[in-house]
Every structure is written in structure tokens, then in C-alpha cells.
């Protein structure tokens, strides 16, 4: 996360309408041009997916295919890299990559997810980051 050129201070309850950003990380509602800060939670879900596997969750031969998969949250955990991941992190990704922003975790809910408690526990006992 280094490019804040598209960042904007958002007032509580304000909707945003610019369709901008990296397509692979865009939330479905950004594609429709009517979104709020929950779109950032979606993007963090994409980033977490990539960090766990090395793959983008929504891929296609062109932008149209990618956007169609994003709008349906069509992704999978079939890559071999996910076999070594905690079921808790996969659960968190599932709660971040929810099409309906009203049903999607908020940033606060994400931070309270049990995966973070597992990380803290394992880091203190093993001095490493769990997958």
C-alpha cells in the first residue's frame, strides 16, 4: 500500500462515485460507481488472498471476465498454497470478499476476527507468523 493518489477523506455516510483503482482489487460496488469505505475492506481481502497464495482471486482473459468474477465474488481456495493455511484465515477472506457491502465485515469486525488472536498466540509461542 503505497499509492495514495486516489485517496479521499470520506465524511460519515458519504457515498463515493469515482470508478478508479487497480481492477483486480476493486470491490463490486466500485465497478457500479456507488460505494463507501467498505470497498477498502474488500481490497484488503484480495490482498490477504494474494499474500496467502501468490495468486489473484479474480482472474480472466480480459477486464470483462475479471469484473464478472468480482461481481459474483467467484474465487476459490483450490491452489495448493492454501493447504498450509489456517482455516481461520480462509474464513476471514470469506468474510472480506462478500459482494453485498452491508453483509461484508467492517474493518473493526475484521480486526476482531479469531485469526488475529491465533497470530498473536502463535507469535508469542513460536516467534513466527502463521499462515
C-alpha positions in Angstrom: 0.0 0.0 0.0 2.0 2.9 -1.3 -0.2 4.9 -3.7 -2.5 7.3 -2.1 -3.1 9.4 -5.2 -6.7 8.2 -5.3 -7.3 8.7 -1.6 -10.1 10.9 -0.3 -11.3 11.9 3.1 -14.8 10.5 3.4 -17.5 12.0 5.6 -19.6 9.6 7.6 -22.4 8.2 5.4 -21.0 9.8 2.3 -21.0 7.7 -0.9 -18.2 7.9 -3.4 -18.7 7.6 -7.2 -15.2 7.6 -8.9 -14.5 4.3 -10.7 -10.8 4.2 -10.1 -8.1 1.9 -8.9 -6.4 -1.4 -9.8 -9.1 -3.6 -11.4 -8.1 -6.8 -9.7 -8.6 -5.2 -6.3 -11.9 -3.3 -7.0 -14.9 -4.2 -5.0 -18.1 -4.9 -6.9 -19.8 -1.7 -5.8 -16.8 0.3 -7.1 -17.5 -1.1 -10.5 -21.0 0.2 -10.2 -19.8 3.7 -9.1 -21.6 3.8 -5.8 -19.5 2.9 -2.8 -18.2 3.8 0.7 -15.2 2.7 2.8 -16.3 -1.0 2.8 -14.6 -1.1 -0.6 -11.3 -0.9 1.1 -12.2 -4.0 3.2 -12.8 -5.9 0.0 -9.4 -4.8 -1.3 -7.8 -6.0 1.9 -9.5 -9.3 1.3 -7.9 -9.5 -2.1 -4.6 -8.6 -0.7 -4.8 -11.2 2.0 -5.7 -13.8 -0.6 -2.7 -12.8 -2.6 -0.4 -12.9 0.4 -1.6 -16.4 1.4 -1.3 -17.9 -2.1 0.6 -15.7 -4.5 -2.4 -15.7 -6.8 -5.1 -13.0 -7.5 -8.6 -14.3 -6.6 -10.3 -12.9 -9.7 -8.5 -13.6 -12.9 -9.7 -13.7 -16.5 -8.6 -13.2 -20.1 -9.8 -9.6 -20.1 -11.3 -6.9 -17.9 -14.8 -8.0 -18.6 -14.1 -11.6 -17.3 -12.3 -10.2 -14.2 -15.2 -7.8 -13.5 -17.8 -10.6 -13.9 -16.0 -12.7 -11.4 -15.6 -9.8 -9.0 -19.4 -9.0 -9.2 -20.2 -12.6 -8.2 -17.2 -13.0 -5.8 -16.2 -16.0 -7.8 -13.0 -17.2 -6.3 -11.7 -20.5 -4.8 -9.1 -21.9 -2.4 -8.0 -24.8 -4.7 -4.4 -23.6 -5.1 -2.0 -25.9 -3.3 -0.7 -23.0 -1.2 -4.0 -22.8 0.6 -3.5 -26.3 2.1 -1.0 -25.0 4.6 -3.2 -22.0 5.6 -5.2 -21.9 8.7 -9.0 -22.4 8.3 -9.3 -19.2 10.2 -7.5 -17.1 7.6 -9.7 -18.6 4.9 -12.8 -17.8 7.0 -11.6 -14.2 7.2 -11.1 -13.9 3.5 -14.6 -15.3 3.0 -15.9 -12.5 5.3 -14.0 -9.8 3.5 -14.9 -10.9 -0.1 -18.6 -10.6 0.3 -20.5 -8.9 -2.7 -23.0 -7.1 -0.5 -21.1 -4.4 1.4 -23.8 -4.4 4.1 -23.0 -8.1 4.8 -19.2 -7.6 4.4 -17.1 -7.3 7.5 -16.2 -3.8 8.6 -12.5 -3.1 9.3 -13.3 -3.3 13.1 -15.0 -6.7 12.7 -12.1 -7.9 10.7 -9.6 -6.9 13.4 -11.7 -8.8 15.9 -11.6 -12.0 13.9 -10.2 -15.1 15.7 -7.4 -15.3 13.1 -5.7 -12.3 14.7 -5.9 -13.9 18.2 -4.3 -17.0 16.7 -1.5 -14.9 15.2 -0.8 -13.2 18.5 -0.8 -16.5 20.4 1.5 -18.3 17.8 3.8 -15.3 17.6 4.4 -15.3 21.3 4.9 -19.0 21.5 6.9 -19.6 18.3 8.2 -16.1 17.2 6.9 -16.5 13.6 3.8 -15.6 11.6 1.3 -18.4 10.9 -0.3 -18.9 7.6 
